[in-house]
Amino acid sequence: MIQAGKNAPYNSTNKRVFQNASLRLLRTVRDMLGLTPDNCRVSYNAGGIAVSGESTLHSDNVYIQVSGFSDMGVMVRAVSGQKDYTGAGNRYYRFTDLIASGPAGLATFAEYVASVDHGCSPCYGKAPRSLLLESLGGK
């Protein structure tokens, strides 16, 4: 999946491989988190010919996005609902960890992020940056 995503621009075969593998990953994570298609959306945005596209899992508590262009890994952030597209701060699950731990590791990381960052989305009225400043004694 990771290699296909990196090689997806201008290559429709690799783009399809990335799409199928990343959606399969997120559906597996969805099931591991005890979510269902009724309370969690898993989708793919193909983008243009020059990109890999991105697969997204969006539930009431967590937002996970897999992109072939990200060198940082799989993006995970806590959200306050399926209409919250801002969420708390972005956190990344490294691809090396994904390779080592598979979907179970990503599901565990997503649960952690959703619980630790719960209530930090600007949709809650408090952005993560202001929380950081408060913890450092700033205003």
N, C-alpha and C positions, 0 to 999 in steps of 0.2 A: 504494500500500500504506500509506504513512505517513498520508495524509489519511483513508483509509478506517478505519484504526485509531483515529484521533482522533475520528472521527464514528460509531464502532461502538456505543457505549452506546445502548440502546433503539432500535437500527436494525439489524434482522436482515440486510438486504441488504448494508450496509457491513461487518457482522461477517463475512459469508461472503466478501466481496471481500478483506478483511484476511486471513482464514484461508487462502484459496487462494494469495494473493500471498506471504504470509510463508512458507508451507510450500514453495512453488516456489523462493523465495530460498534457504532452508536446504537443500533437496535439491540445488540448483545448487552451493552452497558445499561440501556433502558430496562431490559428484563432483570438484570442483576440489581438494579436500584428499586425494583418492585413497581416500576411505572408501567403504564399501558398506553396504547395509542389514543385512548380517550383523555388522558391527563398529561400527555407529553407528545410534542411534535418532533419528528425526525425528518429532516428535509435536505435537499441538495440544491445549491445554486451553481449552475454551470459556469456563469461568467462568460467571458469572451474566449476567442481562440488562443489568446496568449497567456491564459492562466489555467490552473488545475481545477478551479472551482473550490467550493467549500461545503462540507457537510455539517449540519447543525442539529443538536438535540436541545430542545427548549421546553423545560417543565416549569412548574410553579416556583421551584426553589433553585434550580441550577440551569446554566447555559453552557454547553460544550460545543466547541467548534474545531473541526479538523480541516486544515488547509495545507495543500502541497507546497505552498510558498513559505510557510513558517519554518524557520530553523530553530525556533524556540521550543516547539512541541505543540501539544494539543492545548488550546486555550480553554480554561474553565473559570467561571465566575458565578457567584451567588446572585440570584435575582429575586424580585418580590412578586413575580407572577409572569404569565406568558405574554403580557403586554409590556414588560420591562425589558427594553433592549439595551439599556445602559448598564445596569447591574452594579455590583461592587467592583473593586479592582480586578484586573485580569491576573490570573495565575496560570502557570504553564506546567503541564506534565510532560517531561522530556521524552523524546522519541526513544532514547536508550532505555528508559524505565518502561515504556510501553512494550518494547521488544522483550524485555526481561520478564515483565509481570502480566502482560496481555490485558484483555478487557477487565479482568478482576482488579488489577492494580489501578486502572483508570477509574473504575467505579468507586473504589475505596477513596481515591484522591478527590473525586467529585463530592462524595458524602462529607469528607473533611472540609472542603472549601465551602460547601453549602451551610455547614454548621458553624464554622469559625467566622465566616463573613456575613452570616445572617443579620439582617437589619442595617447593613452598611451601604446599601444602594441609595443613590440620590432619590429614588422613588419613596424611600422611607423618610426623606427630609434631611438626611445627613450624608454627605458625600465622604468616601474613604479619605480624601485628602484632608478634610477638616478633622476627621478622627485622628489622623496621623499628627497634625499640628497640635491638637489637644494633648495627645500623649507625650509630645515633646515640650509641653508647657507654652506653646504659642497660641495665638488667637486666630 
